[in-house]
Amino acid sequence: MEIVMSNSKILSLDNETPISVYKSDNEFDHNYLRQGYLARIFEGFINSTEVFTSPNQIGIAGFLADGDYFTINNNYHFYKTSSIVSIN
């Protein structure tokens, strides 16, 4: 799977690539894991049971649409979801 960003950067992901999706959050909510002012709403892999769609792009697109930022490979390089051009 590839995520194409507005700056033409292509992020390549496979079934074992860890991905986390975060939502901006200014209040504490026990349903989310807090990361400063970002609440993690998904953490897993493309083939996680939480995604459970065929093709997997549908599930990942849904999680990304709900979030504001995402990271891949646990590297804490945050990408803005509004900068996504396509998911292939």
N, C-alpha and C positions, 0 to 999 in steps of 0.2 A: 504494500500500500504506500502511496505517496501523498503527502500534503504539500500543496504548492502555495507559497506565501506571496503577498503582493510585491515584494522586492525580488521576485523570481527565484528565491531560494526554494529548493526541493528537499523536504524532509522525508527520508525513506524509513519505513517501519515494516517489520515483519511480525509474525505471530508472537515472538518472544520479546519484543521491544516494550519495556515498561513505559506507560503513559499516565500522567496525572492531569486532572482538569480542576481548575480553581475558579471560584466565584468571588467577586469583591464582597466584603462583609465588614460592617462596622460594629456589629453587635455579636455577643457571644451566643452561640446556639449549640446545644448539646448534641444535635444531630450531625454536626460537621466536625472534622478534625481541623483545628485552628492552625494557621500558618501566618502569624501577624494579622494583617487585615484581609487575608485571603482565606477562604474556606475551601478545603478540598472536597469536591463532590464526586470524584471518581479517581481511583487508583487501581491499576491492573494492567492487563495485557490485552492486545487486540482479540485474542481468542478466549478471553475471560467469559465465564458464564453470565456476567452482568451485561455483556454486549449482546451475545446470543442472537445475532441476526445473520442472515445470509443474503447478500454478502455483508461482511463485517463493516464495510464503509458506512452502512446505514446506522448501525449502533454507535460507531465512533462519531459520526456527524451529529447524532443526537446529543451525545455528551458534550461535544465541543460547542454546539449551539446553546446549551444551557450555561456554559462557563464563559469567563472573561479572559482567562489565561490558561496555557497548558505547558507542560514540560515533557520531554522524552528522555529516556535513558537515565533517569534520576540525576540529571546534571544541574538542575535549578537554573537553567537558562530559560526564562519565561518568554513565551510567544503569545502575542495578543490574538485572541480568536477572531476578532474583527478583521485581521490581516490575512485570513485564509481566503485564497482565491478558489481552490478546488481540492477535492479529496478523490484520488483515483485508486 
